[in-house]
Amino acid sequence: MIMASIPENEQERLAALRALDILDTPPEERFDRITRLVSDIFRVPIAYVAMVDANRQWMKSTCGWDTTETSRDISFCGHTILQDSALVIPDALKDPRFADNPMVTNKPHVRFYAGHPVRAMGENVGTLCLVAHQPREITPQELSMLEEFAAMVEHELSMLDVIHVQRELINTKEALLESRKHLAKELEEATDYACSLLPPRLNSRVKTAWKFEPSTELGGDFFSYGWIDPDHFGVYLIDVCGHGVGAALLSISVVNLLRSQSLSGVDMREPGEVLTRLNEMFPMESNGDKYFTAWYGVYQARTRRLRYASGGHPPAVLLHGPSAEAAQMAWLTGGGLAVGSMPDSDYATREIEVDPFNRLYVFSDGTYEVETGNGGMLTLSEFGDILAKHGKTEQDDDVLNTYEHILALNGAGPLDDDFSLVRVEFAGKE
């Protein structure tokens, strides 16, 4: 058996893998669907998506193989990540690299192997693999198909699904025109789909919690967060004016551009640049007179500085200090105009140093624009006091408690607007 060599860019590759925050996460249907489909189409008993860690290959999804990880030393995938195209082994018993490999001589009894590298942040972080128990060949057409399926895995890793989201929302709009009978059902399905695209909660270098409660109509709120690179973590929330399919379509389109880091010529670590570019790309006159507010922040772990910019959006709230008891509230205002509302607008970047105890709250105006029961409306300052009350604690129920507090103030019936509240906590210096 010949073990795979270590790539020259191993440190950068592992950093990209860590930034995905995917290792040892539970199975997800969006990946399992791909491995099941690959197994059926290629007529192989085993298909899997593996992440190649420092000393192991960890399976994000398997079909036909009941395992979660193996040693990297015996993995076929350790060889696959050394190249940019597929690695094909027609008969492992005739290949000196693998003939006496435990994965060949014992379960899963690999004879045929085809694996395609999967990339994230420009690095080969894992593979999509096919395994059969008998020797076989693979055609150029099948290799092309395998490359396409690997691209689907990459899209899922990057949380990119723009085309599918647009199709779902367009289908919803067409259904509304065809039959008012299915109006409520179609809107409910579209809302559920949009909610399914919201980011997973994190509990490692960065801890997150959020509450999203759409109003009775399909809304225009959307938010996300994630590592831009191993040292910079981005968080953003946008709120498109109005409700309905058009607002939801615009919000998801914008967020997917941010997720995929597809703003040409823009440094995603520079909040002001990001909002300025979005303002150029989404003028309201080209989007059904719709504009959106946005808050975009980037935290640098090495310096513990949070840089941010705002376009017509409510200020974020940062509770921070040496401890929960001593935490102070800072309003992170931006001052820019709503994105898309005025051509040639520039958006300034501001920054703040984050203390050891910290909780960043980013929210839409639907969280606090509620009637208080006496005919008045809750003010932004009063909402800040509510956040501080529930946030100055080590407990993890601050977001839910804030939501329930607002519901109690609102009284009977649903909120008038989408409720979107995201909390982010940054770990201490590493």
N, C-alpha and C positions, 0 to 999 in steps of 0.2 A: 504493500500500500504506500502510496506517495501522498503526503499531506500537502495541502495547498499552501503556497507562499503567502506572506502577509503583504498586502498592498502598500505601496510607498506612501499613499495618502491615508493610511489607516486612522490616524488621529482625527483628521477632518471627516472621514467617513463615519467614525463612531460618534463624533459630535453631532453630525446630521441625524443619525439614528436616535440619539438621546433627545434631540430637539423635537422629534415627532411625539415623544411621550406615549409610545404605543406598546413598549415591552411589558409583558405580563398583564395586559389588559384582557377583559373577558372576550369571548367570541362575539362577532358582529355579523348580522345577516348580510350586510352589504359585501363582505369579503367571502362569506360562506356561499353566497349565490354564485360568485365567480368560480370557485373551485368545483362546485357541483356541475356547473355548465361546462367547464373545461374537461372534467372527467367524462361527461357524456359525449361531447363533440369529438374528442380525440380517442374515445373508446379505450381508456386506460383505467385500471382499478384504483389508482392513487393520484391525487392532485393536491398540491398544497402551496400556501404562501408562507415563506420563511423570512425572518429577519436575522441577519448574520451579526451576532453580538461578538464581544471580544473573545469569549471562550465557548460559545454555544451557538447553535442555530435554534431559534425559538419560532414556533409555529403560530402565526396569527390565525390561520384557517387550514384545516385538513379535511379531505374527503377520501374515505377508504383507508385511513391510517390513524389508529388511536394512540397518538403521542402528542406531547406538547413541546418537547425539545430534545436535542441530541448534542453530543460534543461537537464542537466545530472541527476538531481534528479529523473526524471520520465523515464529515459532511461533503456531499457533492457540491453544495451551494458555495462552500468556501472557494472552490475552483471557479464557479460561475461568475462570482462578483469581480474576478480579475479581468473580465473582458466586457465589451460593450454590446455584444450580440449573444445569441443563444449558444449554450454548450450542449452538444448532443452526444450521447454515448450509446451507440446501437447495441452493443453487447458488453456489459461491464466485466464479464469473465475473460474477455479477450483484451481488456485494457489494463496495462500494468499499473496504472494509478489506482485501480479500483478492484482488481481481481480478488484480493484477499481482504477487502474492506468488510467489517462486520455487518454493514448494511446490505452487503451482497450475499455473504455466506449465512447470515441469520436474517430474522425479520427486519425490514419488510421484503427481503429477497429481491433486491433491485437487479434487473438485467438490462432493461432499457431505461434511459434517463434523458430528459430534455428540460433544461432550465433556462429561463431568460432573466437577466438582472432587472431589478426594479430600483428606480432612482428617486431620490428626494433631496432637494437643495443641491442638485448637481452631483450627488454621490450615490454609488451603488450600495444601498442599505439592505437589500434583500433580494429575493427571487420568487418567481412563479414557476412551479416545477410539475412535470409529468413523470410518472413511474409506471412501468409494466413489468410483469414477472417473466416475460419471454423476450428474446431479442426482436428488434424490429427497426425499420428505417422510418425516416420522417421526410415528407416531401417539401419542396420549396413553398408550396401553398400553405402547408401546415405550419411551417416556420413563420410565415407572414402572419398567420392567424394567432400563433403564440405571442408574437410581438404586440399584436393589437390587444390581446387579453392582458399582457403585462402593463400596457399603457392604461388600461382600465383600473388596475390595481394602483398605479401611480396617481391616477385621478382621485381615487378614494383616499389615499394617504394624504393628499393635499386638500381633501374635502371639496373637490371641484366637481360640480354636477350642473353646470350652467345650462346646457342644452336640455337635459331632462327636466330641470325646474321650469324652463320656459315653456316646454311642451305641456307640462302638467297645468300650468296657469292658463295657457292659451286654450287648452281643452276645456278648462273650467269656464272660461269666458264664452266659448262657443256653446257649451251646454246651457248656460244662462239664457242665451239668445234663442236657443231651440225650444226650450220648455221651462216655463216659470214653475212648473210642478216640482222640478228637481232643484230649485234654487237653494233651499236650506241645506240639502244633502251635499250638493256640489261645493258650496262655500265651506261646509264643515270639513270635507275631505281636503280641500286646498289648504285650509288652516292647519290641519293635522300634518300635511306634507311639509309645509313651511316650518312647522315646529320641529319636525324630524331632522331638519338641517341645522338646528342650533348646536353650538359646540358642546363637547363632553365636559363634564366637571373635572377639574384637575386637583391633584392632591400630592404634589411633589415639590419641585423647586418653587412653583407658584401654585397657590390654592385658590380655587374659584368657587363661587356659588351664584346662582341666578334664579330669578323668577320672571317668567313670561306668561302673561295672561291676556290673550287677545280679546278685544271688545266683541260685541255681537256681530260685527262685520269684519271681513278680511282686512287686516290692517297693514300699515306701512312701516312698522318697527322691525328692525333686524340688528343683531349684534353678533360679534365673534371675537376671538382672541387666539393667540398662539405665538410660538417662537419664530421670529423673523430670521434669526441666526442664533447660534448657541449663547450669545450674550445679550440679545435684545428681544424683549417680549412686547408684542403689540396688543392693544385692546381698543375696540371701537364700537360705536353704536350710531345708527342712522335712523331717522324718522322722516319718512316721506309724507308730505302734506296729503290729507285726504285718506280715504279708505277704498277698498275694492281691489279687483284684480290688477288694475294698472299700477296702483301704489305698491302692491306686493311684488309685482314683476320688477319694478324699478329698484326696490330695496334689495331684493335677492341678487339682481344683476350687479349692483354696486358692491355688495359684500363679497360676491365671488371674485370680482376683480381684485379686491384687497387680499382675499385669502390666497389667490394664486400669484400674488405679487406681479401682476401683469400691467402695471402702469409704466409704459415705456419711458425711459430717461429719468425716472424718479427714484430717489433713495427712500425705500419704505421706512427707514429709521428716522426720517425727517417729517414730522407731522404737518408742518406748514406747507411743504412741497406737495405732500399727498393731497391735501384739501384743495390747493390751488389747481392741481392737475384734474381732480374730479370736477371742479367748477368749470374747467375748459371742456371736459368731455360730456357733461350733462346739462347743457343750457335748457332752461325751462321751455323755451319756445320749440325745442325739438323733442320734448317729452310730455306732450299734452298739457303744457303749462304747469307741470309738476316740478317742484324743487324739494330739497330735503335739508334737514339740519343734521349736523354730524359732530361728534366728539371723537378725537383720535389721539391716543397716547402711546408712548413707547418708553418702556422701562429698561435701563441698562443695569444688568446685575453687577457688573464690575464696579461701577461708580455709585450705585444706588441712587441714580438720578432719574426722575420721571419727566419726560419732555412731552408737551401736548399742544394741541391746537383745537379751535372750535369754530364751527360755522353756524351761527344762529342757534346753537344748542344750549340747553340748560347747563350750567357749570357742573362739573363733577365735584364730588366731595372726597377729600382725603382726611381720614382720621389717623393721626400718627403721633408718636411720642416715644419716650423711653419705655413705657408700659401702657397697658390698657387704662389704668386709673389716671395716668398723667397725659393721656392722648388729647390733642387739640384738633379742632376742625379747621381745615383750609378749603376755601372755595376755589376751584381751578377753573377760572373763567378764561374765555378766549377772545370774544368781542367781534369775530368775523361775521359777515352776512351769511344768510342761508345759502347753501351750495346750489348753484345753478340759477340763482335769482338775479345776479348782476355780473355781466361780462367783465373780465380783466380784474376781478377781485383778488387781492392777495391775503394770505392767512399767516399770521405771525405765530411763531413757535415760542412757547414759554416753558420754564422748567422749575422743578422743585426737588430738593433732596428728601429722600424718604427715610424716616426713622425706623428703629428696630421693630416696634409694634406699629403695624399699619393696616389699614383697610381702605381701599379705593372703591368708591361707589360711582358707577356711571349709570345714568337713567334717562328716560324720556319724560316729556312733560305730562304724560298720562299717569305718572306715579303720584303727582301731587295736585293736579288741577281737578279737585273733587269738592263737592259741596260738603260743608261740615255739619249740616243739619239745622243751623240757625239762619239759613239764607245767605251765608257768606261762603267764600272759597278759601281753601287752605293756601297759605302763602308758601313761597319757596323757602323762606327763612324758617317757617314752622316745620316744613318737611325736613329741613336740615337738622332741626332739634330732634325729630323722631328718629332719624338715622343715627344721630349721636347717642341717643338713649339706648337703642338696641345694638349699636356697633361697639360700644366701649365695654366689651366683654370677650372672654376667651371662648365663649360658646359658639357653635356653628349654626345657630338658628336665627341669626340677625336678619337675614333677608326675608325669611318666612314671617318672622314676627313683625317686620315693617309692613309687609303686604297685609297681614291680618289687621294691623293697626289702621291702615288706610281703608280697608273694607268696613271696619267698624264706624269710621267717620262718615263714610259714604252712605251707610244705611242700606235699606232693602234695595235689591236690584243690582244689575251689573254695573261696572265702571263704564264711563262714557267713551273712554279711549283705551288703547293698548297699555298695559302695565308692563314695563320693561325695566328691570333693576338687576345690575351685574355688580358683584363684589369680587375684588381681586386682592389677594394678600401676597406680598413678596417676602421670600425667606431672608434671613440675616446674611451677612457677608460670608462668602465661601472661603 
